[in-house]
Amino acid sequence: MFRKVVIPVAMFASVFALAALPAAAQRIHRSAPAASLSVSPYAGYMTFGTLVDGPLNTSVTSASAPVYGAQLNLPLGNTLSIVGNVAYTEPDLRFGIPILGSISFGKSDVWLYDAGLQLSAPGYGSGDRGIFPFVQVGAGAMRYDVQFSGLSRTATNAAYTAGIGADIPLAPNIGVRLVARDYIGKFDFNEATSVDVETKTSHNVALSAGLKLGF
């Protein structure tokens, strides 16, 4: 599980680094843009960890799915911000069976809510271009509306969040925002299905790109 999370996050971070490399040896250290309230609508792709490990190496998981959301940044200074995030995705539910693979047996609507802090680092670039990396930490909830066999049940679990990203300004009040975020939580299988099953903490990673709109 650790490798499944670290590898895509590392790949995403590598993309940030490559995008930030200057075309020549004229790289300069850049100050962050003036802090302002901003909203960042985004779209991306989300992969989910295992929800339940069953007997005989069976498992219940959520399939990977597109994710859509928006994030609000309220600056406290040039480097520290309060962030609030809401996102939505519709993964299928899959039952994993050794040798046979996995089969879909239902679907879920998942809402993600969280708030936390963002710490921005000094940027770098060349000419009029730059890239401004940041890290985020926070906490919130993942709300599942689970549908299977003609039934619909809801379950909400707490989640901690951690993310890395970068802002790439295009104009004074608009830019591109790239983010990789990990939602760390434990799905409440009992609340969702009325079956008392011990679940495990899972990592659910969302890779996204969107706009940063300043005000």
C-alpha positions in Angstrom: 0.0 0.0 0.0 2.8 2.4 0.9 4.4 1.9 -2.5 1.1 2.4 -4.3 0.7 5.8 -2.6 4.3 7.0 -2.7 5.0 6.2 -6.4 2.2 8.2 -7.9 2.8 11.1 -5.6 6.5 11.0 -6.4 5.8 11.0 -10.1 3.5 14.0 -9.7 6.1 15.9 -7.8 8.6 15.1 -10.5 6.3 16.7 -13.1 6.3 19.9 -10.9 10.1 19.9 -10.8 10.5 19.4 -14.5 7.9 22.1 -15.3 9.9 24.5 -13.1 13.3 24.0 -14.7 14.4 27.1 -16.5 15.2 26.9 -20.2 18.8 28.2 -19.5 21.1 28.8 -16.6 19.3 32.1 -15.8 17.3 30.5 -12.9 16.5 33.1 -10.2 14.9 32.9 -6.8 11.5 34.5 -6.8 9.3 36.0 -4.1 5.8 34.8 -3.8 3.1 36.9 -5.4 1.1 39.3 -3.2 -1.2 37.2 -1.0 -4.9 37.5 -1.9 -8.2 35.5 -1.5 -8.4 32.9 -4.2 -10.7 30.1 -5.5 -9.4 27.1 -7.4 -11.8 25.0 -9.3 -10.2 21.7 -10.4 -10.6 18.3 -12.0 -8.5 15.2 -11.8 -8.4 11.5 -11.0 -8.6 9.7 -7.7 -7.4 6.2 -6.7 -8.7 4.5 -3.5 -7.1 2.2 -1.0 -8.6 -1.1 0.1 -11.8 -0.7 2.2 -12.0 -4.2 3.7 -9.7 -7.2 3.7 -11.9 -10.3 3.6 -11.2 -14.0 4.1 -9.1 -16.0 1.7 -7.4 -12.8 0.4 -10.6 -11.3 -0.9 -11.1 -7.5 -0.6 -13.6 -4.7 -1.1 -12.3 -1.6 -2.9 -13.5 1.5 -4.7 -12.4 1.7 -8.3 -10.4 4.7 -9.6 -12.6 7.6 -10.8 -12.6 11.2 -12.0 -12.8 13.8 -9.2 -14.1 17.4 -9.4 -13.8 20.1 -6.7 -12.9 23.6 -5.6 -10.6 25.0 -3.0 -10.7 28.3 -1.2 -7.5 30.0 0.0 -7.6 32.6 2.7 -4.1 34.1 3.2 -2.7 34.9 6.6 0.5 36.2 5.1 2.7 35.7 2.1 3.5 32.1 3.0 0.7 30.8 5.3 -3.0 30.3 4.3 -6.1 28.7 5.6 -7.6 26.4 2.9 -11.0 24.8 2.6 -11.8 22.1 0.1 -14.9 20.3 -1.3 -14.8 17.6 -4.0 -17.0 14.9 -5.5 -16.3 11.5 -7.2 -18.4 8.5 -8.3 -16.3 5.3 -7.9 -17.6 1.8 -8.5 -17.4 -0.7 -5.7 -15.4 -3.8 -6.5 -15.1 -7.2 -4.9 -11.6 -8.7 -5.3 -11.2 -12.4 -5.7 -7.7 -14.1 -6.0 -6.9 -15.4 -9.5 -10.3 -14.3 -10.9 -9.7 -10.6 -10.4 -12.3 -8.1 -9.3 -16.0 -7.6 -10.1 -18.2 -4.6 -9.7 -21.2 -5.1 -7.3 -22.3 -1.5 -6.8 -21.3 2.2 -6.8 -20.8 5.0 -4.4 -21.1 8.8 -4.5 -18.3 10.2 -2.4 -18.2 13.8 -1.1 -14.9 15.0 0.4 -14.8 17.9 2.8 -11.7 19.3 4.6 -10.0 22.3 5.9 -6.4 23.0 7.0 -3.3 25.1 6.4 -1.1 25.7 3.4 2.6 26.6 3.7 4.0 28.1 0.5 7.7 28.1 -0.4 9.6 30.8 -2.3 9.3 30.2 -6.0 11.8 30.0 -8.8 11.9 30.4 -12.5 13.3 32.5 -15.3 12.1 35.7 -17.1 8.5 36.4 -16.4 7.7 32.7 -15.5 7.8 31.1 -12.2 6.5 28.2 -10.1 5.5 28.4 -6.4 5.4 25.1 -4.6 3.4 24.5 -1.4 2.4 21.8 1.1 -1.0 21.3 2.8 -2.2 19.5 5.9 -5.7 19.3 7.3 -8.6 17.2 8.4 -12.2 16.6 7.3 -14.6 13.9 6.2 -15.4 11.5 3.4 -19.1 10.9 3.0 -20.2 7.8 1.1 -23.6 7.1 -0.5 -23.3 3.4 -1.2 -25.7 1.7 -3.6 -25.8 -2.0 -4.2 -28.5 -4.7 -4.7 -31.2 -2.1 -4.9 -30.3 -0.6 -1.5 -28.8 2.8 -0.7 -26.9 3.5 2.5 -24.7 6.3 3.7 -21.5 6.3 5.8 -19.2 9.1 6.9 -15.7 8.7 8.1 -13.1 11.2 9.4 -10.1 11.8 7.2 -6.7 13.5 7.5 -5.3 15.1 4.5 -1.8 15.9 3.2 -0.8 17.3 -0.1 1.9 18.9 -2.2 1.3 21.2 -5.1 2.5 24.2 -7.1 1.0 27.4 -8.5 2.1 28.7 -11.9 1.0 32.3 -12.5 -0.3 33.2 -15.9 -1.5 36.8 -15.2 -1.8 38.9 -12.0 -5.1 37.3 -10.9 -5.1 33.9 -12.7 -2.8 30.9 -12.7 -2.6 27.1 -12.9 -2.7 25.0 -9.7 -1.5 21.4 -9.6 -2.1 19.3 -6.5 -1.5 15.8 -5.3 -3.6 15.1 -2.1 -3.8 12.0 0.1 -7.0 11.4 2.1 -6.2 9.1 5.0 -9.2 7.5 6.7 -11.1 4.3 7.7 -14.3 3.5 5.9 -17.2 2.7 8.3 -18.4 -0.6 6.7 -20.9 -1.2 9.6 -22.7 2.1 9.0 -22.8 1.5 5.3 -24.0 -2.1 5.2 -25.1 -3.0 8.8 -22.5 -5.7 8.7 -19.9 -5.6 11.5 -16.6 -5.9 9.7 -13.3 -4.6 10.8 -12.0 -2.1 8.2 -8.5 -0.8 7.7 -7.0 2.7 7.3 -6.6 3.5 3.6 -4.8 6.1 1.5 -6.9 7.7 -1.2 -4.9 9.8 -3.6 -6.3 12.6 -5.8 -4.2 14.1 -8.6 -5.7 17.3 -10.0 -5.2 20.4 -12.1 -7.2 23.6 -12.2 -7.2 27.3 -12.2 -6.3 29.7 -9.3 -8.5 32.8 -9.5 -7.5 35.7 -7.3 -9.7 38.5 -6.0 
